[in-house]
Amino acid sequence: MKNITPADVDFIYKLVIPHMEEKVKYIAMEMMQNILKYQHPGHKDKSQMSIIPDESSYVMKFSNYIPYDEEKIDTLQSRIDVANMFTLSELKQAYRATLSNGTYTEK
């Protein structure tokens, strides 16, 4: 995985994204924007991404460093646990509701 910078996003947007399918483009751009928006100020060098194409799909990995904070880890784990219980339809509905009502999580 490679540490991500705004220059990387620009490079990927101009040279890689045009060759991807629409859904893959959307996911890749959304994840890169999230990395830049939510990366920890003291650990920007630890945000990473990889996009690996194969014959019929892409493997995409994106990560941000989260400093150890028991309370924040518990909160994040709870949110992940809830999201993992959703069906695909429920997950899409929750995502759309978040986008439409402007409810975003803080860093």
OpenMM code with the backbone's topology and positions (N, CA, C; nanometers):
from openmm import Vec3, app, unit

residues = "MET LYS ASN ILE THR PRO ALA ASP VAL ASP PHE ILE TYR LYS LEU VAL ILE PRO HIS MET GLU GLU LYS VAL LYS TYR ILE ALA MET GLU MET MET GLN ASN ILE LEU LYS TYR GLN HIS PRO GLY HIS LYS ASP LYS SER GLN MET SER ILE ILE PRO ASP GLU SER SER TYR VAL MET LYS PHE SER ASN TYR ILE PRO TYR ASP GLU GLU LYS ILE ASP THR LEU GLN SER ARG ILE ASP VAL ALA ASN MET PHE THR LEU SER GLU LEU LYS GLN ALA TYR ARG ALA THR LEU SER ASN GLY THR TYR THR GLU LYS".split()
positions = [
    Vec3(0.0845, -0.1169, 0.0000),
    Vec3(0.0000, 0.0000, 0.0000),
    Vec3(0.0897, 0.1241, 0.0000),
    Vec3(0.0381, 0.2297, -0.0571),
    Vec3(0.1136, 0.3544, -0.0710),
    Vec3(0.0494, 0.4633, 0.0130),
    Vec3(0.1313, 0.5462, 0.0757),
    Vec3(0.0783, 0.6628, 0.1459),
    Vec3(0.0145, 0.7552, 0.0431),
    Vec3(-0.1016, 0.8109, 0.0757),
    Vec3(-0.1763, 0.8921, -0.0208),
    Vec3(-0.1587, 1.0410, 0.0073),
    Vec3(-0.1423, 1.1165, -0.0986),
    Vec3(-0.1301, 1.2622, -0.0909),
    Vec3(-0.2301, 1.3236, -0.1891),
    Vec3(-0.2586, 1.4527, -0.1773),
    Vec3(-0.3462, 1.5164, -0.2764),
    Vec3(-0.2934, 1.5015, -0.4193),
    Vec3(-0.1621, 1.4996, -0.4365),
    Vec3(-0.1051, 1.4809, -0.5706),
    Vec3(-0.1395, 1.3426, -0.6250),
    Vec3(-0.1437, 1.2429, -0.5371),
    Vec3(-0.1821, 1.1081, -0.5796),
    Vec3(-0.3262, 1.1062, -0.6285),
    Vec3(-0.4132, 1.1739, -0.5551),
    Vec3(-0.5539, 1.1796, -0.5947),
    Vec3(-0.5662, 1.2441, -0.7319),
    Vec3(-0.4937, 1.3520, -0.7542),
    Vec3(-0.4962, 1.4203, -0.8833),
    Vec3(-0.4466, 1.3277, -0.9942),
    Vec3(-0.3366, 1.2581, -0.9694),
    Vec3(-0.2809, 1.1646, -1.0676),
    Vec3(-0.3813, 1.0546, -1.1010),
    Vec3(-0.4390, 0.9964, -0.9977),
    Vec3(-0.5344, 0.8869, -1.0181),
    Vec3(-0.6576, 0.9379, -1.0919),
    Vec3(-0.7049, 1.0556, -1.0539),
    Vec3(-0.8229, 1.1123, -1.1184),
    Vec3(-0.7999, 1.1345, -1.2675),
    Vec3(-0.6817, 1.1820, -1.3039),
    Vec3(-0.6535, 1.2143, -1.4440),
    Vec3(-0.6142, 1.0933, -1.5284),
    Vec3(-0.5383, 0.9995, -1.4706),
    Vec3(-0.4822, 0.8919, -1.5522),
    Vec3(-0.5427, 0.7541, -1.5292),
    Vec3(-0.5895, 0.7263, -1.4087),
    Vec3(-0.6399, 0.5922, -1.3790),
    Vec3(-0.7913, 0.5860, -1.3884),
    Vec3(-0.8583, 0.6786, -1.3238),
    Vec3(-1.0041, 0.6784, -1.3154),
    Vec3(-1.0727, 0.6723, -1.4522),
    Vec3(-1.0256, 0.7453, -1.5547),
    Vec3(-1.0967, 0.7405, -1.6830),
    Vec3(-1.1095, 0.5999, -1.7424),
    Vec3(-1.0245, 0.5084, -1.7018),
    Vec3(-1.0273, 0.3734, -1.7582),
    Vec3(-1.1078, 0.2751, -1.6735),
    Vec3(-1.1654, 0.3200, -1.5652),
    Vec3(-1.2425, 0.2325, -1.4777),
    Vec3(-1.3909, 0.2395, -1.5118),
    Vec3(-1.4630, 0.1356, -1.4698),
    Vec3(-1.6079, 0.1369, -1.4836),
    Vec3(-1.6656, 0.2417, -1.3880),
    Vec3(-1.7852, 0.2900, -1.4175),
    Vec3(-1.8449, 0.3999, -1.3412),
    Vec3(-1.8554, 0.3712, -1.1915),
    Vec3(-1.9043, 0.2532, -1.1531),
    Vec3(-1.9187, 0.2229, -1.0109),
    Vec3(-1.7836, 0.2195, -0.9411),
    Vec3(-1.6844, 0.1650, -1.0087),
    Vec3(-1.5501, 0.1574, -0.9510),
    Vec3(-1.4925, 0.2979, -0.9371),
    Vec3(-1.5153, 0.3826, -1.0375),
    Vec3(-1.4694, 0.5219, -1.0307),
    Vec3(-1.5291, 0.5916, -0.9088),
    Vec3(-1.6579, 0.5753, -0.8928),
    Vec3(-1.7285, 0.6413, -0.7835),
    Vec3(-1.6727, 0.5970, -0.6484),
    Vec3(-1.6567, 0.4666, -0.6315),
    Vec3(-1.6059, 0.4134, -0.5046),
    Vec3(-1.4640, 0.4628, -0.4787),
    Vec3(-1.3790, 0.4562, -0.5797),
    Vec3(-1.2395, 0.4989, -0.5632),
    Vec3(-1.2317, 0.6468, -0.5254),
    Vec3(-1.3063, 0.7313, -0.5942),
    Vec3(-1.3025, 0.8747, -0.5647),
    Vec3(-1.3589, 0.9036, -0.4254),
    Vec3(-1.4671, 0.8386, -0.3906),
    Vec3(-1.5271, 0.8580, -0.2585),
    Vec3(-1.4284, 0.8192, -0.1482),
    Vec3(-1.3622, 0.7070, -0.1648),
    Vec3(-1.2675, 0.6606, -0.0632),
    Vec3(-1.1462, 0.7537, -0.0537),
    Vec3(-1.0959, 0.7990, -0.1671),
    Vec3(-0.9814, 0.8907, -0.1631),
    Vec3(-1.0199, 1.0233, -0.0973),
    Vec3(-1.1392, 1.0724, -0.1265),
    Vec3(-1.1852, 1.1956, -0.0623),
    Vec3(-1.1982, 1.1762, 0.0885),
    Vec3(-1.2488, 1.0600, 0.1293),
    Vec3(-1.2618, 1.0314, 0.2719),
    Vec3(-1.1258, 1.0253, 0.3403),
    Vec3(-1.0292, 0.9647, 0.2733),
    Vec3(-0.8945, 0.9593, 0.3307),
    Vec3(-0.8429, 1.1004, 0.3547),
    Vec3(-0.8534, 1.1858, 0.2546),
    Vec3(-0.8020, 1.3221, 0.2692),
    Vec3(-0.8812, 1.4028, 0.3720),
    Vec3(-1.0112, 1.3814, 0.3775),
    Vec3(-1.0959, 1.4579, 0.4689),
    Vec3(-1.0773, 1.4149, 0.6143),
    Vec3(-1.0599, 1.2853, 0.6373),
    Vec3(-1.0604, 1.2339, 0.7737),
    Vec3(-0.9246, 1.1884, 0.8258),
    Vec3(-0.8185, 1.2057, 0.7494),
    Vec3(-0.6889, 1.1601, 0.7987),
    Vec3(-0.6469, 1.2405, 0.9214),
    Vec3(-0.5788, 1.1737, 1.0115),
    Vec3(-0.5343, 1.2357, 1.1360),
    Vec3(-0.4251, 1.3374, 1.1045),
    Vec3(-0.4380, 1.4615, 1.1541),
    Vec3(-0.3416, 1.5664, 1.1182),
    Vec3(-0.1960, 1.5309, 1.1478),
    Vec3(-0.1722, 1.4591, 1.2551),
    Vec3(-0.0349, 1.4260, 1.2899),
    Vec3(0.0185, 1.3015, 1.2228),
    Vec3(-0.0657, 1.2355, 1.1432),
    Vec3(-0.0258, 1.1080, 1.0833),
    Vec3(-0.0693, 1.0973, 0.9374),
    Vec3(-0.0630, 1.2072, 0.8643),
    Vec3(-0.1053, 1.2065, 0.7241),
    Vec3(-0.0221, 1.1109, 0.6403),
    Vec3(0.1005, 1.0863, 0.6831),
    Vec3(0.1880, 0.9967, 0.6077),
    Vec3(0.1480, 0.8503, 0.6235),
    Vec3(0.0505, 0.8216, 0.7101),
    Vec3(0.0098, 0.6829, 0.7320),
    Vec3(-0.1192, 0.6458, 0.6589),
    Vec3(-0.1822, 0.7394, 0.5908),
    Vec3(-0.2994, 0.7074, 0.5090),
    Vec3(-0.2505, 0.6327, 0.3857),
    Vec3(-0.3211, 0.5256, 0.3509),
    Vec3(-0.2746, 0.4426, 0.2403),
    Vec3(-0.3884, 0.4025, 0.1481),
    Vec3(-0.3496, 0.3671, 0.0256),
    Vec3(-0.4465, 0.3174, -0.0718),
    Vec3(-0.3776, 0.2232, -0.1682),
    Vec3(-0.4537, 0.1311, -0.2216),
    Vec3(-0.4058, 0.0516, -0.3345),
    Vec3(-0.5265, 0.0156, -0.4195),
    Vec3(-0.5078, 0.0186, -0.5489),
    Vec3(-0.6104, -0.0222, -0.6449),
    Vec3(-0.5418, -0.1195, -0.7392),
    Vec3(-0.5847, -0.2449, -0.7328),
    Vec3(-0.5200, -0.3491, -0.8118),
    Vec3(-0.6227, -0.4101, -0.9067),
    Vec3(-0.6060, -0.3877, -1.0364),
    Vec3(-0.6991, -0.4485, -1.1322),
    Vec3(-0.6576, -0.5919, -1.1631),
    Vec3(-0.7562, -0.6760, -1.1896),
    Vec3(-0.7257, -0.8050, -1.2496),
    Vec3(-0.8161, -0.8192, -1.3710),
    Vec3(-0.8311, -0.9367, -1.4240),
    Vec3(-0.9024, -0.9530, -1.5514),
    Vec3(-1.0471, -0.9045, -1.5483),
    Vec3(-1.1163, -0.9238, -1.4352),
    Vec3(-1.2585, -0.8894, -1.4346),
    Vec3(-1.3025, -0.8055, -1.3145),
    Vec3(-1.2079, -0.7621, -1.2316),
    Vec3(-1.2470, -0.6856, -1.1135),
    Vec3(-1.1301, -0.6009, -1.0630),
    Vec3(-1.1553, -0.5301, -0.9546),
    Vec3(-1.0528, -0.4499, -0.8886),
    Vec3(-1.0495, -0.4883, -0.7413),
    Vec3(-0.9322, -0.4906, -0.6838),
    Vec3(-0.9170, -0.5029, -0.5394),
    Vec3(-0.8719, -0.3656, -0.4915),
    Vec3(-0.9544, -0.3031, -0.4070),
    Vec3(-0.9222, -0.1693, -0.3588),
    Vec3(-0.9098, -0.1731, -0.2072),
    Vec3(-0.8022, -0.1136, -0.1570),
    Vec3(-0.7805, -0.1044, -0.0128),
    Vec3(-0.7467, 0.0404, 0.0203),
    Vec3(-0.8148, 0.0933, 0.1213),
    Vec3(-0.7937, 0.2305, 0.1652),
    Vec3(-0.7855, 0.2287, 0.3169),
    Vec3(-0.6937, 0.3055, 0.3736),
    Vec3(-0.6838, 0.3078, 0.5196),
    Vec3(-0.6358, 0.4435, 0.5696),
    Vec3(-0.6820, 0.4767, 0.6881),
    Vec3(-0.6379, 0.5949, 0.7614),
    Vec3(-0.5893, 0.5488, 0.8977),
    Vec3(-0.4866, 0.6123, 0.9474),
    Vec3(-0.4349, 0.5831, 1.0802),
    Vec3(-0.5301, 0.6406, 1.1845),
    Vec3(-0.5621, 0.5613, 1.2841),
    Vec3(-0.6451, 0.6072, 1.3947),
    Vec3(-0.5623, 0.5926, 1.5222),
    Vec3(-0.5231, 0.7043, 1.5854),
    Vec3(-0.4457, 0.6941, 1.7094),
    Vec3(-0.5254, 0.6175, 1.8151),
    Vec3(-0.4558, 0.5451, 1.8980),
    Vec3(-0.5227, 0.4642, 1.9993),
    Vec3(-0.5956, 0.5528, 2.0988),
    Vec3(-0.7249, 0.5341, 2.1068),
    Vec3(-0.8112, 0.6029, 2.2020),
    Vec3(-0.9257, 0.5064, 2.2287),
    Vec3(-0.9251, 0.4464, 2.3455),
    Vec3(-1.0201, 0.3399, 2.3786),
    Vec3(-1.1647, 0.3804, 2.3507),
    Vec3(-1.2028, 0.5011, 2.3894),
    Vec3(-1.3406, 0.5455, 2.3700),
    Vec3(-1.3756, 0.5556, 2.2215),
    Vec3(-1.2853, 0.6155, 2.1431),
    Vec3(-1.3113, 0.6287, 2.0000),
    Vec3(-1.3122, 0.4925, 1.9309),
    Vec3(-1.2253, 0.4034, 1.9752),
    Vec3(-1.2213, 0.2692, 1.9165),
    Vec3(-1.3515, 0.1959, 1.9454),
    Vec3(-1.4004, 0.2060, 2.0685),
    Vec3(-1.5271, 0.1411, 2.1034),
    Vec3(-1.6427, 0.1980, 2.0214),
    Vec3(-1.6451, 0.3311, 2.0043),
    Vec3(-1.7499, 0.3949, 1.9242),
    Vec3(-1.7430, 0.3486, 1.7793),
    Vec3(-1.6234, 0.3476, 1.7236),
    Vec3(-1.6056, 0.3031, 1.5855),
    Vec3(-1.6465, 0.1573, 1.5702),
    Vec3(-1.6049, 0.0724, 1.6643),
    Vec3(-1.6402, -0.0693, 1.6570),
    Vec3(-1.7915, -0.0883, 1.6631),
    Vec3(-1.8585, -0.0105, 1.7476),
    Vec3(-2.0048, -0.0189, 1.7568),
    Vec3(-2.0704, 0.0182, 1.6243),
    Vec3(-2.0205, 0.1237, 1.5605),
    Vec3(-2.0764, 0.1654, 1.4307),
    Vec3(-2.0523, 0.0593, 1.3236),
    Vec3(-1.9344, 0.0006, 1.3258),
    Vec3(-1.9034, -0.1060, 1.2292),
    Vec3(-1.9941, -0.2257, 1.2529),
    Vec3(-2.0132, -0.2630, 1.3797),
    Vec3(-2.0994, -0.3772, 1.4118),
    Vec3(-2.2420, -0.3544, 1.3625),
    Vec3(-2.2938, -0.2337, 1.3819),
    Vec3(-2.4291, -0.2016, 1.3349),
    Vec3(-2.4346, -0.2086, 1.1824),
    Vec3(-2.3375, -0.1479, 1.1155),
    Vec3(-2.3354, -0.1489, 0.9686),
    Vec3(-2.3262, -0.2910, 0.9145),
    Vec3(-2.2520, -0.3767, 0.9814),
    Vec3(-2.2376, -0.5153, 0.9359),
    Vec3(-2.3659, -0.5960, 0.9507),
    Vec3(-2.4596, -0.5496, 1.0328),
    Vec3(-2.5871, -0.6197, 1.0484),
    Vec3(-2.6878, -0.5801, 0.9407),
    Vec3(-2.6628, -0.4694, 0.8705),
    Vec3(-2.7542, -0.4230, 0.7669),
    Vec3(-2.7523, -0.5163, 0.6467),
    Vec3(-2.8672, -0.5281, 0.5823),
    Vec3(-2.8703, -0.5900, 0.4505),
    Vec3(-2.8146, -0.4873, 0.3526),
    Vec3(-2.7870, -0.5295, 0.2308),
    Vec3(-2.7365, -0.4360, 0.1305),
    Vec3(-2.8358, -0.3220, 0.1091),
    Vec3(-2.9627, -0.3548, 0.1036),
    Vec3(-3.0665, -0.2535, 0.0842),
    Vec3(-3.0693, -0.1544, 0.2008),
    Vec3(-3.0604, -0.2045, 0.3236),
    Vec3(-3.0605, -0.1168, 0.4411),
    Vec3(-2.9361, -0.0285, 0.4444),
    Vec3(-2.8240, -0.0844, 0.4045),
    Vec3(-2.6997, -0.0080, 0.4019),
    Vec3(-2.7090, 0.1062, 0.3010),
    Vec3(-2.7637, 0.0768, 0.1822),
    Vec3(-2.7821, 0.1810, 0.0810),
    Vec3(-2.8765, 0.2899, 0.1314),
    Vec3(-2.9835, 0.2478, 0.1977),
    Vec3(-3.0812, 0.3433, 0.2501),
    Vec3(-3.0170, 0.4329, 0.3566),
    Vec3(-2.9395, 0.3753, 0.4460),
    Vec3(-2.8723, 0.4537, 0.5503),
    Vec3(-2.7716, 0.5501, 0.4887),
    Vec3(-2.7010, 0.5046, 0.3865),
    Vec3(-2.6028, 0.5894, 0.3180),
    Vec3(-2.6721, 0.7084, 0.2521),
    Vec3(-2.7805, 0.6814, 0.1812),
    Vec3(-2.8541, 0.7897, 0.1151),
    Vec3(-2.9114, 0.8884, 0.2166),
    Vec3(-2.9614, 0.8356, 0.3282),
    Vec3(-3.0159, 0.9234, 0.4322),
    Vec3(-2.9068, 1.0133, 0.4886),
    Vec3(-2.7887, 0.9577, 0.5079),
    Vec3(-2.6763, 1.0367, 0.5589),
    Vec3(-2.6391, 1.1468, 0.4608),
    Vec3(-2.6355, 1.1138, 0.3324),
    Vec3(-2.6023, 1.2145, 0.2314),
    Vec3(-2.7084, 1.3235, 0.2235),
    Vec3(-2.8347, 1.2843, 0.2301),
    Vec3(-2.9416, 1.3821, 0.2112),
    Vec3(-2.9645, 1.4708, 0.3331),
    Vec3(-2.9389, 1.4192, 0.4537),
    Vec3(-2.9642, 1.5031, 0.5712),
    Vec3(-2.8388, 1.5720, 0.6235),
    Vec3(-2.7265, 1.5493, 0.5572),
    Vec3(-2.6036, 1.6193, 0.5946),
    Vec3(-2.5429, 1.5730, 0.7250),
    Vec3(-2.5811, 1.4547, 0.7723),
    Vec3(-2.5260, 1.4015, 0.8967),
    Vec3(-2.3993, 1.3248, 0.8658),
    Vec3(-2.2876, 1.3850, 0.8971),
    Vec3(-2.1585, 1.3214, 0.8741),
    Vec3(-2.0895, 1.3035, 1.0075),
    Vec3(-2.0023, 1.2059, 1.0138),
    Vec3(-1.9281, 1.1852, 1.1374),
    Vec3(-1.8138, 1.2839, 1.1456),
    Vec3(-1.7761, 1.3162, 1.2668),
    Vec3(-1.6616, 1.4039, 1.2864),
    Vec3(-1.5356, 1.3204, 1.2828),
    Vec3(-1.4227, 1.3880, 1.2683),
    Vec3(-1.2942, 1.3181, 1.2660),
    Vec3(-1.2734, 1.2447, 1.3955),
] * unit.nanometer
topology = app.Topology()
chain = topology.addChain("A")
for resn in residues:
    res = topology.addResidue(resn, chain)
    for name in ("N", "CA", "C"):
        topology.addAtom(name, app.Element.getBySymbol(name[0]), res)
